[in-house]
Amino acid sequence: MLPPYIIEEIRRRENEQRRRHEQPQLELPVPIVIPPQGQEPRRDDDDRGVIIIDL
């Protein structure tokens, strides 16, 4: 078994290495949209359609 100070040093180095290699993260505030009463929730594909452009 390793002495406690060696185990602590290994943990410290692993944490240091993890901090150096982590990508920074930013949490974006996402608004919560509650649909009005009596209406179905809107689907993402409701506005999709076909557009024909004749050149």
CYANA upper distance limits for C-alpha pairs under 8 A (distance plus 0.5 A):
  2 LEU  CA      6 ILE  CA      7.00
  2 LEU  CA      7 ILE  CA      7.13
  3 PRO  CA      7 ILE  CA      7.12
  4 PRO  CA      8 GLU  CA      6.67
  5 TYR  CA      9 GLU  CA      6.66
  6 ILE  CA     10 ILE  CA      6.72
  7 ILE  CA     11 ARG  CA      6.81
  8 GLU  CA     12 ARG  CA      6.62
  9 GLU  CA     13 ARG  CA      6.68
 10 ILE  CA     14 GLU  CA      6.65
 11 ARG  CA     15 ASN  CA      6.64
 12 ARG  CA     16 GLU  CA      6.66
 13 ARG  CA     17 GLN  CA      6.57
 14 GLU  CA     18 ARG  CA      6.57
 15 ASN  CA     19 ARG  CA      6.69
 16 GLU  CA     20 ARG  CA      6.89
 17 GLN  CA     21 HIS  CA      6.88
 18 ARG  CA     22 GLU  CA      6.55
 35 PRO  CA     39 GLN  CA      7.37
 35 PRO  CA     40 GLU  CA      7.95
 35 PRO  CA     41 PRO  CA      6.42
 42 ARG  CA     46 ASP  CA      7.65
